[in-house]
Structures are given as C-alpha cells and as structure tokens.
Amino acid sequence: MDNFKNVLISNDLNALKNIDKIDIHNHSVSSCTKKYLIDHGINIFNDKIDDIQSLINFSRKYLTPLQLDEEGLAMLLNGNFENCIDTGVKYVSTEIDYKNCIRTFNSDVDKFIEFLKSFKYNNLKIFWDLGISRDSYKEEYKNIIIKLLNTKFFSGIDLTSTENSIPNSQFKEFYDLANSLNMVTKVHAGEQLGANYIYDCIKDFNPKQIQHGIHIVEDEKVMQLAKEKGIVFNVCPTSNIVLGYAKSIKEHPIKKMVEYGLKVTIATDDLLFFDSNINDEYIKLYKEGTLSVEQLDDIRLFGLSLFENN
C-alpha cells in the first residue's frame, strides 16, 4: 500500500509500471498504441473519435483490414500484450470477437484456438473472452459461437457494441451455456443506456461482470440488486468521457459506485482509441480527487484477488 500510495502521489509513471495491476475490460484488437502501429508501417491519421459512430468508422477503416490474415491479427494482439507488460498489467482479460474465427481462419475453430494459445509471456497471464458484437450478429453465426463456447478454451463471454441494438433474447442461449460452463459472463450495459437496461441484462443473462455500467447510479434499486449479486463492474473512465457518456473524470460515476459498495475494477477499454493506459487511468482518478489513494489501492488489490484467490 505505502509503495503504491507514494508512487501515485508523486506521479511516478516509471515506478507505477512496476506495481501489479489487472485490466479486465480490454478489447484485444484495439488496445495497442498508435505509435506501435506507425512503427509497424501502418499509416494512422488523426481521425477524431468523439462518439460511438466515429469509433466504429475508425475501426472499420484501420483495424478491419488488418484482421483479414493471421499476420495482421497477430501484430495487433502483440501490440496489446506488449503494452500490458510495459504498464504493469499482470492479468489481462481480453475480448476477441467470434468473427475473427470466421474471417481470419475460415471458420476453422481448432486453428483459431491454437493461434490464440500461441500468445504466451513470462510476465503476463492472458484470459480470453469470446466477444459477440450485437451490431453485426446474424442467426447464421449461432452454431459457430456455440462451438467456440463448447471448446472450454475461453474464460469468459462478452456482449459488445451498441446496447440493445438487437433484443437480449437473441443472445440468451449463449449466456445460459456460458453460465453452465462456469465462464465469466460479461455484458456491455449501462454505458450508452440507463439503469433499466442494466436491470434487463442482469435478469436476462445473470452476468458475473458488467462492462462499464456507469448509469447504474441513476437507480438505487438496481445498485442494490447488483450489490447483492456481487456483480463486478469493469469501468473505463477515459473511454466514457471521450464518447460523451460521462462529463469528466472529477464527476465520473465511479465515485458513487465505489461509495455505494459496488465491486469495481479500473480498465482501459480500447487504448488505441482513447490513448489512456491503465496507469493513466489511476493517476487521473487520483489527481482529480475522484477517488482517494486508499480507494484506488483497494480497487487494484481487489482486481488482483479475482485471479490470485481463485
């Protein structure tokens, strides 16, 4: 505690890199830095990202073409994991969309899994979440998603992209299966929509974790329900501000969430889009007075306990 406190107060980024942390709201193909891509010969222009549509446009323009072959996909993933190691992340839970199996590996599940298994580092433990994008989901993909879940390779499942763009009922079968396999069931909820949608996702999916979930502070009954269920909220402050879902770091809902007693971790979301690594997130929350150094260290240690006590 004293070391973390002193490092945070002194704004010593180099020392903070040497203190263990987790990042369990991390999108694998969009979590390298722009410098990393430029160093690998990818021309990235200063396209402005300030809402969800501009983020989607950026992703389609720069990232989708890189994921059409193994080499491009591997480059993106290595950039993510190298950054994790450089910033002191000991455990990363990272989402990769099932469509990577389809478009990069021609729906060859075994080859896709072997590819993911090849990413091994001495100072980083990787846990893979199978991502399902609401926006691009089609019924024809159902069987391959079920096949991927049944490999038991993935630690978790994560429903991503635009909230409620497709009814929850379309995905309930996947969550029933994932829960039966004791996977870490995650769902993006309460970033774009309000507490009512978080309630719907709790009811429909029985998730263990919620990605973002910041609008839960609008309804104390939903907060109490989440608290009783022990749901973990993986919060990405800079992402929320850039996309217009929170006013500022100082006024970020994470403060109310922590004070209410909800279980919270601090995460990055998409480093490439938001240019804020895990250490930046901790420092911002401290410098703006959003959370105390004691609260921040409690969050850090709680995150580590999710892996080290299980």
RALIN-V776643 format. One line per field, one symbol per residue. ss: DSSP state (a for helix, b for strand, c for the rest). burial: I if it has 16 or more other ideal C-beta (glycine too) atoms within 10 Angstrom, else O. A space follows every 50 residues. Layout:
BEGIN
ss: ???
burial: ???
END
This chain:
BEGIN
ss: caaaaaaaaaccaaaaccccbbbbbbbaaacccaaaaaaccccccccccc caaaaaaaaaaaaaaaaacaaaaaaaaaaaaaaaaaccbbbbbbbbbcaa aaaaacccaaaaaaaaacccbccbbbbbbbbbbcccccaaaaaaaaaaaa cccccbbbbbcccccccaaacaaaaaaaaacccbbbbbbcccccaaaaaa aaaaacccbbbbcaaaaacaaaaaaaaaaccbbbbcaaaaaacccccccc cccaaaaaaaccbbbbccbcaaaacccaaaaaaaaaacccccaaaaaaaa aaaaaaaacc
burial: OOOIOOIIOOOOOOIIIOIOIIIIIIIIIIIIIIOIIOOOOIOOOOOOIO OIOOIOOIIOOIIOOIIOOOOIIOIIIOIIIOIIOOIIIIIIIIIIIIII IOOIIOOOIOOIIOIIOOIOOOOIOIIIIIIIIIOOIOOOIOOIIOOIIO OOOIIIIIIIIIIOOIOIOOIOOIIOIIIOOOIIIIIIIIIIIIIOIIII IIOIIIIIIIIIIIIIIOIOOIIOIIIOOOIIIIIIIIIIIIIOIIOOIO OIIIIOIIOOOIIIIIIIIIIIIIOIIIIIIIIIIIOOOIIOIOIIIOII OOIIOIOOOO
END
